[in-house]
Amino acid sequence: MAVAGAKRRRVRGLGSERTREGVVGYGFVALPMAFFLLFFIVPIGYAFYISRYDWQIFKGPFVGWGNYRTLYHDSVFWRHAVRNTLVYTAFVVPLQMALGLTLAVVVNQSIRFRTFFRAAFYFPSLAASAAIASIATYILASDGLFNTILHHLGYHHSNAWFAQQSTALPSIIGLNAWTTSGTMMLFYLAALQAIPVDVYEAAAIDGAGAWRTFRKITFPLLKPGHFFVAVVSVIGALQMFDQSFLIGGASGGPNYSTLTTVLYLYNQAIGNIKFGYAAAVGVVLFAFIFTVTLIQRLLFGKAEVA
Amino acid sequence: MASVTYDHVTKTFGDTSAVKDFLLEITDGEFMVLVGPSGCGKSTALRMLAGLEKVSDGRILIGDRVVNNIAPQHRDIAMVFQSYALYPHMTVYDNLAFGLRNQKVAKSDIDTRVRRAADILDLGQLIKRKPKQLSGGQRQRVALGRAIVREPEAFLMDEPLSNLDAKLRVQTRAEILKLQQALGTTTIYVTHDQVEAMTMGDRIAVMKLGVLQQVGPPEELYREPRNLFVAGFIGSPAMNLVPVEVLDGAGGQGRVAGFRPEHVELASGGGNGIGFDARVEVVEYLGDEQLVHLTRKDTAIQAKLPVEEQIGSGQELKLAVPRDKLLLFDADTEERVTV
């Protein structure tokens, strides 16, 4: 009996310790969760709520799905904002990934001044996008550095790259691929360093040269890294705003060629004071990003683990 | 197949010498074990041969070809790593075939050789699995398969059994030996486990702090250790190494007497042995014999005695060591001296 009693006390003691641990655990996550709820979940819900009203500065009449119906027939939204955003994403994501991976592979080698190169490659990601956009406007001006270099190479291009409808968006793609490549490099560097050294040693002894090792060992083993970088970069690309705004102005010029979904949302909210309609744009964009990320997870999410 | 020669090889990392003036000749088809405690330079010596570490000084030869500046992939060697280092994203088949594909071997030949290796190592059923779906022992066999499928000049094995449990280790030890004998490929095997070294090596090279202590067949190292380190390292339980003063009549001053626990006998009076008394501290029953821990003049001594003898803690025993089994070492130089 005494033994049984002692056992029971011990079990009860363990239980209360578990409860205490649980309380402490929940205590630790409570604050971040409160922030998450307050600044992410509530605004998403509230945006959806606003999108059902003809909301200007203040709450207007309830319109149900009215804003969504208008958006469905909005040709500027679909033919320019959405189209540009998709084109931008389709080009900038692979470019960012390729650049980031190349830089990561370079600075992962034991080369001289490695730390300097890592910092140098990462630097554009730290610089303010306004500053970079301003400098890029000079470089890509009609008499800018870029055209001068092209001129010396025997190619004559006299127009400003951001001012031409055909070259404005590709120029922003190039610019943003460069500015974000440092961040992508950092992600890829972390993924590269997670590959065990002895796998490379085994490949070297197995007779694989540098290119074959990269193709057959490094690239496939970076799968979790590819997934992470792809998700981050697609989400970032679908939310592109600042460069378009700084370079093409609020209208996304010239002639809507740099108008993106988020810039369109901004124009509706701040320019036209149509918060209800802008919220509907936001909700559609959120649903799209959510779906794309889910698809990405299904396609690449199953990472190889050694 | 080829011989391997370390010709006065040195490896330094900054100010630290990992391997010092290493001189070793491994004959064609030989199974050479490099053994020593961790940090003795055995793995560094092996990695230099593989081309994974640069040689700081001296030459390494495979056959009569100096390989110091030859990349690992051109040395025609295969290596089995302690961690197995399998390619996690490839199937067993692709793991085995990778080296052959790199050599641009014809597809049909690759298939034949991979299937033959898989047969030898009993991997046939696992050929389509990935490493994460295999047990430790199966991964180990894939690592071995990856080495044999290449038919290289030499196998290099870096503690290949240390991640296996005791039973599997003994079993795999025998499999590796059988495989090496069947293929006749020169093998350099690194381990910190002297039992592994004794049971597997044609010859054993014992290393300590980057310096080669002694090379020879297992029996020679066991019977004729050149110095105190080899004497204490080879053999389990370890050789008794006691100041000569502990054994009356062992001879000399400034000497250390060495004798193996299995050579200690219960004194029956007379004989040519060196007799001594000792007190029993603990008795370990081993089944076929008993390991008796004793003290004499505050010095610990171990003896392996027949189980038939009734021995208990606190008992005073009269023991003897045959003169011809007694080794003497210089206490200062630690080298063996003749009795």
Boltz contact constraints between the chains, C-beta under 6 A:
constraints:
  - contact:
      token1: [A, 198]
      token2: [B, 81]
      max_distance: 6.0
  - contact:
      token1: [A, 198]
      token2: [B, 83]
      max_distance: 6.0
  - contact:
      token1: [A, 198]
      token2: [B, 85]
      max_distance: 6.0
  - contact:
      token1: [A, 199]
      token2: [B, 85]
      max_distance: 6.0
  - contact:
      token1: [A, 201]
      token2: [B, 52]
      max_distance: 6.0
  - contact:
      token1: [A, 202]
      token2: [B, 85]
      max_distance: 6.0
  - contact:
      token1: [A, 204]
      token2: [B, 72]
      max_distance: 6.0
  - contact:
      token1: [A, 204]
      token2: [B, 73]
      max_distance: 6.0
  - contact:
      token1: [A, 205]
      token2: [B, 72]
      max_distance: 6.0
  - contact:
      token1: [A, 205]
      token2: [B, 79]
      max_distance: 6.0
  - contact:
      token1: [A, 206]
      token2: [B, 98]
      max_distance: 6.0
  - contact:
      token1: [A, 206]
      token2: [B, 99]
      max_distance: 6.0
  - contact:
      token1: [A, 206]
      token2: [B, 102]
      max_distance: 6.0
  - contact:
      token1: [A, 207]
      token2: [B, 73]
      max_distance: 6.0
  - contact:
      token1: [A, 207]
      token2: [B, 99]
      max_distance: 6.0
  - contact:
      token1: [A, 207]
      token2: [B, 102]
      max_distance: 6.0
  - contact:
      token1: [A, 207]
      token2: [B, 103]
      max_distance: 6.0
  - contact:
      token1: [A, 208]
      token2: [B, 102]
      max_distance: 6.0
  - contact:
      token1: [A, 220]
      token2: [B, 89]
      max_distance: 6.0
  - contact:
      token1: [A, 221]
      token2: [B, 89]
      max_distance: 6.0
  - contact:
      token1: [A, 304]
      token2: [B, 88]
      max_distance: 6.0
  - contact:
      token1: [A, 304]
      token2: [B, 89]
      max_distance: 6.0
  - contact:
      token1: [A, 306]
      token2: [B, 88]
      max_distance: 6.0
